[in-house]
Amino acid sequence: MEYVYAALILNESGEEINEENLTTVLEAAGVDVEQSRVKALVAALEDVDIDEAVEDAAAVPAAGAAAGGAAAAAADDDDEEEVEEEEAEEEDDDDDDDDAAGEGLGQLFG
């Protein structure tokens, strides 16, 4: 991942993404540089518009978050109804327990 980050740093600073610049950034970050990975990344990014790729990548999660947010809100409503039903059932159970407990104490003390 650090190789991609180094390429993003170079892109953001307006520097050319080549083997020498990528190696320099990685070494400055204290990474043990594997030249084969550097060469592969430079070759993979040769025909890529990084700014456009970043914009596209940022748009996908935003759209997914909007759709996911609506689904989560609907799920929260369902969860609230279930919780209310469970609380009502627990209150009914508690009332029965209190009655039984009261009867037991009454028998102990006459």
Secondary structure per residue as TSV (DSSP state, phi and psi in degrees):
chain	resnum	aa	ss	phi	psi
A	1	M	-	360.0	-33.1
A	2	E	H	-62.3	-27.4
A	3	Y	H	-67.1	-42.0
A	4	V	H	-67.1	-42.3
A	5	Y	H	-59.7	-41.5
A	6	A	H	-62.0	-40.7
A	7	A	H	-64.5	-38.7
A	8	L	H	-65.5	-39.0
A	9	I	H	-62.2	-46.2
A	10	L	H	-61.2	-43.5
A	11	N	H	-62.2	-45.9
A	12	E	H	-64.4	-34.4
A	13	S	T	-84.8	-2.2
A	14	G	T	82.1	10.5
A	15	E	-	-85.1	153.9
A	16	E	-	-71.5	138.8
A	17	I	-	-90.0	97.3
A	18	N	-	-133.2	174.6
A	19	E	H	-60.9	-41.7
A	20	E	H	-65.6	-48.6
A	21	N	H	-66.0	-41.1
A	22	L	H	-64.3	-42.9
A	23	T	H	-62.9	-40.9
A	24	T	H	-61.8	-45.0
A	25	V	H	-65.3	-44.1
A	26	L	H	-63.9	-43.1
A	27	E	H	-65.3	-36.9
A	28	A	H	-64.4	-28.3
A	29	A	T	-85.9	-1.9
A	30	G	T	82.9	22.6
A	31	V	-	-89.4	137.8
A	32	D	-	-75.3	107.0
A	33	V	-	-80.7	129.4
A	34	E	-	-102.7	113.0
A	35	Q	H	-60.5	-30.6
A	36	S	H	-65.2	-37.4
A	37	R	H	-70.7	-37.5
A	38	V	H	-62.3	-48.3
A	39	K	H	-61.5	-42.4
A	40	A	H	-63.9	-41.4
A	41	L	H	-68.0	-44.4
A	42	V	H	-59.9	-42.7
A	43	A	H	-66.0	-39.8
A	44	A	H	-67.7	-31.3
A	45	L	T	-91.7	1.0
A	46	E	T	-54.9	-45.6
A	47	D	T	-107.3	21.9
A	48	V	-	-105.5	132.1
A	49	D	-	-88.5	101.2
A	50	I	H	-62.6	-41.0
A	51	D	H	-59.4	-43.1
A	52	E	H	-66.5	-41.3
A	53	A	H	-63.5	-39.3
A	54	V	H	-66.9	-42.5
A	55	E	H	-61.7	-44.5
A	56	D	H	-62.8	-42.2
A	57	A	H	-66.6	-35.5
A	58	A	H	-72.6	-30.5
A	59	A	H	-72.3	-34.5
A	60	V	H	-65.0	-50.4
A	61	P	H	-63.8	-33.3
A	62	A	H	-64.5	-42.7
A	63	A	H	-66.6	-40.6
A	64	G	H	-66.0	-36.6
A	65	A	H	-67.3	-37.8
A	66	A	H	-65.4	-44.5
A	67	A	H	-68.0	-41.4
A	68	G	H	-66.3	-34.5
A	69	G	H	-64.4	-40.5
A	70	A	H	-66.1	-41.2
A	71	A	H	-66.4	-39.3
A	72	A	H	-65.3	-38.8
A	73	A	H	-63.9	-41.4
A	74	A	H	-64.6	-40.9
A	75	A	H	-65.8	-37.6
A	76	D	H	-62.5	-40.1
A	77	D	H	-61.6	-43.3
A	78	D	H	-63.6	-41.6
A	79	D	H	-63.2	-40.4
A	80	E	H	-62.8	-41.1
A	81	E	H	-63.4	-42.4
A	82	E	H	-63.9	-41.0
A	83	V	H	-64.0	-42.7
A	84	E	H	-62.5	-41.0
A	85	E	H	-64.1	-42.8
A	86	E	H	-64.6	-40.0
A	87	E	H	-64.3	-40.1
A	88	A	H	-63.7	-41.5
A	89	E	H	-64.6	-40.0
A	90	E	H	-65.2	-38.6
A	91	E	H	-63.0	-41.3
A	92	D	H	-62.1	-43.3
A	93	D	H	-64.2	-40.2
A	94	D	H	-63.5	-40.1
A	95	D	H	-61.9	-42.0
A	96	D	H	-64.3	-40.5
A	97	D	H	-65.3	-40.0
A	98	D	H	-64.0	-40.7
A	99	D	H	-63.1	-45.6
A	100	A	H	-65.6	-39.1
A	101	A	H	-66.6	-39.9
A	102	G	H	-63.9	-40.5
A	103	E	H	-64.0	-40.2
A	104	G	H	-65.5	-40.9
A	105	L	H	-67.5	-37.6
A	106	G	H	-62.9	-37.5
A	107	Q	H	-69.7	-32.9
A	108	L	H	-68.6	-40.4
A	109	F	H	-102.9	6.2
A	110	G	-	80.3	360.0
